[in-house]
Amino acid sequence: MTDFSVLDLVPVREGGTLEEAFAAATALARTAEKAGCKRFWVAEHHAMAGIAGGATTVVLAHIGNATSTIRIGSGGIMLPNHTPFQIAEQFGTLDALFPNRIDLGLGRAPGAGPELQRALRKDLHRAAEMFPQDVVELMALMAGETAIHPTPGIGAKPQFWMLGSSLFGAQLAARLGLPYAFASHFAPDHLDAALELYRRDFQPSDTWDKPHVMAAMNLFVADTAEEAEYLATSQLQAFVALRTGTPGKLPPPVRGYREQLPSQAQAMLAHIGQASAIGTPRQAAEAVRAFAARTMADEIVFGGSMFDAEARCRSLELAMDALAN
């Protein structure tokens, strides 16, 4: 049986506020919990006007208080931006506040230019090279295997995940015996090769005796295929803006957006959109099931920002209903 979860960037709309973005994330988490989703993850991004999840653990604490059963976590924490000790304290706190509900997804992509590196007081590219050692140190801190004991942190048992969009994360997840989540919703190129490598080289650990895969999809569902495509165009515009170096707040949807683009941009969106379910509930469910069969994923996590927060909640409800039947 495939489990379904939600990945949220906490998008900030054009003309909208941070307060509205956090309220929308809370409503989406409650919808996900009610609909039977297993997890609600928030992604760490910094210095981006359209994404409000930079203080990821603070957002997760708010989401945890607004829900009661769904697992909450990071999709993910970019460990090069931090020290392992800081993350041990932060997720140790979350684990104490919300026992048996915390996921700690870790990624290594620095994703930062010189300005952000200066702001974080970090050489992020060098820190990325230390990522495997930092992951091991973080796990050791929580296990009480280091000279210094983080409090909170020591004895905490969040569920560790390795995130990736290349073969590197798959190799490390396999070596450490961790579950692996692949970012196929925006970087589908190495999906099949990464999952094959991860499953082939997986080494059982104290917490996982066999490989466990999550794959990400973009999800946009409405009563008609035309409406679903319309709702998706906010995310499509954001993709184009990011790839052309002009990211901003999440724009309102535009009818016929793809057709207005030059062929190169259309091809880029088609390539990124390989892991997408856009359409009616039946069409979306068919796309999700086909993707799950192709990847043999144990879990599918749904991303996909919408300008209309209520429409995104309804999209998730429609999809989960269709997948249950």
C-alpha positions, -999 to 999 in steps of 0.1 A, spaced: 0 0 0 13 34 -10 12 62 16 6 99 6 20 130 21 23 168 14 53 190 9 47 227 14 70 257 5 47 280 25 43 302 -6 38 340 -3 13 353 -30 17 384 -49 -3 410 -30 -4 386 0 12 387 34 34 364 56 4 360 79 -17 347 51 10 323 40 13 307 74 -25 305 77 -27 288 44 0 263 54 -19 256 86 -51 250 67 -34 227 43 -18 207 71 -52 203 88 -67 192 54 -39 167 49 -44 152 84 -82 149 78 -77 134 44 -55 106 58 -20 118 46 9 104 65 32 134 67 33 172 62 68 185 53 81 220 51 111 229 29 139 252 40 146 281 16 163 314 24 161 350 11 133 342 -14 103 367 -13 79 340 -24 88 313 2 81 317 39 96 284 53 131 297 60 127 293 98 116 257 92 115 244 128 95 274 139 69 268 112 68 231 122 62 239 158 32 260 147 19 232 124 24 207 152 2 227 175 -25 231 148 -27 193 142 -27 162 164 -18 130 145 -1 137 112 37 134 111 54 167 106 90 174 94 115 189 71 116 183 34 142 193 41 167 209 64 198 219 43 224 208 68 253 228 53 234 260 65 237 249 101 258 230 126 247 195 136 245 206 172 220 233 164 198 209 145 200 184 173 187 210 197 160 222 174 146 188 164 152 175 199 128 203 210 103 193 183 105 157 193 98 165 229 68 187 220 53 163 195 65 128 204 66 101 177 55 127 150 88 143 139 106 136 106 141 151 100 147 151 62 182 163 54 197 177 22 231 190 13 224 215 -15 238 248 -4 217 267 -30 231 300 -20 251 328 -36 278 348 -19 254 372 -2 236 345 16 268 328 25 280 360 42 246 364 60 248 328 73 285 332 82 292 300 63 314 287 35 284 267 22 303 249 -6 329 237 19 301 228 43 284 208 16 316 187 13 313 179 50 277 168 47 282 130 52 303 136 83 278 161 96 249 137 92 267 110 112 276 136 138 240 147 141 228 112 146 255 106 172 246 137 191 210 125 195 222 90 204 244 104 232 275 91 215 294 125 217 313 142 244 288 171 245 251 163 250 226 187 234 196 194 257 171 191 242 184 167 216 200 138 234 177 108 233 154 124 207 142 100 181 130 118 150 127 97 119 157 106 98 154 108 60 179 115 33 167 138 5 182 141 -29 179 149 -66 211 130 -77 230 98 -71 249 113 -42 220 113 -18 210 78 -29 245 65 -21 246 81 13 211 69 22 220 34 12 252 34 32 235 48 64 204 26 61 180 55 59 148 61 40 153 81 8 131 108 -7 138 119 -43 129 154 -55 114 143 -88 88 171 -87 114 195 -100 145 174 -108 133 142 -125 165 134 -145 182 109 -122 151 94 -106 152 59 -119 190 55 -116 190 69 -80 163 45 -69 180 16 -85 213 24 -68 197 30 -34 178 -3 -34 209 -22 -47 233 -8 -22 211 -5 9 227 -16 41 203 -24 69 205 -2 100 191 -3 136 160 15 124 155 2 88 160 -33 77 151 -27 40 150 2 16 122 27 19 115 52 -10 95 84 -12 91 101 -46 77 136 -51 50 147 -75 33 180 -84 -5 177 -78 -32 200 -92 -67 187 -92 -100 203 -100 -135 194 -113 -122 199 -149 -89 193 -165 -90 229 -178 -94 243 -143 -66 221 -129 -42 233 -156 -53 269 -148 -45 264 -111 -12 249 -120 0 280 -139 10 298 -107 36 271 -100 46 270 -137 52 307 -137 73 303 -106 94 276 -122 101 298 -152 109 328 -131 133 307 -110 151 292 -140 155 326 -156 169 342 -125 139 363 -116 122 346 -86 95 365 -68 62 360 -50 37 334 -63 18 350 -92 -19 346 -99 -28 319 -125 -30 327 -162 -53 309 -187 -34 295 -216 -1 302 -200 19 274 -216 8 284 -251 20 319 -246 56 307 -238 84 303 -263 91 267 -273 122 265 -251 103 274 -220 75 250 -229 100 222 -233 115 231 -199 81 229 -182 73 196 -199 106 182 -187 102 194 -151 65 182 -152 73 145 -158 63 138 -122 30 157 -122 -7 148 -118 -28 176 -134 -65 171 -141 -97 158 -128 -97 135 -97 -98 104 -120 -71 116 -142 -49 126 -113 -54 93 -95 -44 74 -127 -13 95 -130 -3 90 -94 -9 53 -96 12 50 -128 40 70 -112 39 48 -81 40 17 -102 69 30 -122 90 40 -92 77 12 -68 77 40 -42 65 32 -7 53 68 -4 44 97 -27 47 132 -15 26 159 -32 40 194 -39 25 221 -61 18 257 -49 -15 273 -58 -24 310 -56 -58 302 -41 -51 284 -8 -86 270 -6 -82 255 -41 -51 237 -30 -69 222 0 -97 211 -22 -73 197 -48 -57 175 -21 -92 164 -9 -103 155 -44 -71 135 -50 -72 116 -18 -108 107 -23 -101 94 -58 -70 75 -46 -91 58 -19 -116 44 -44 
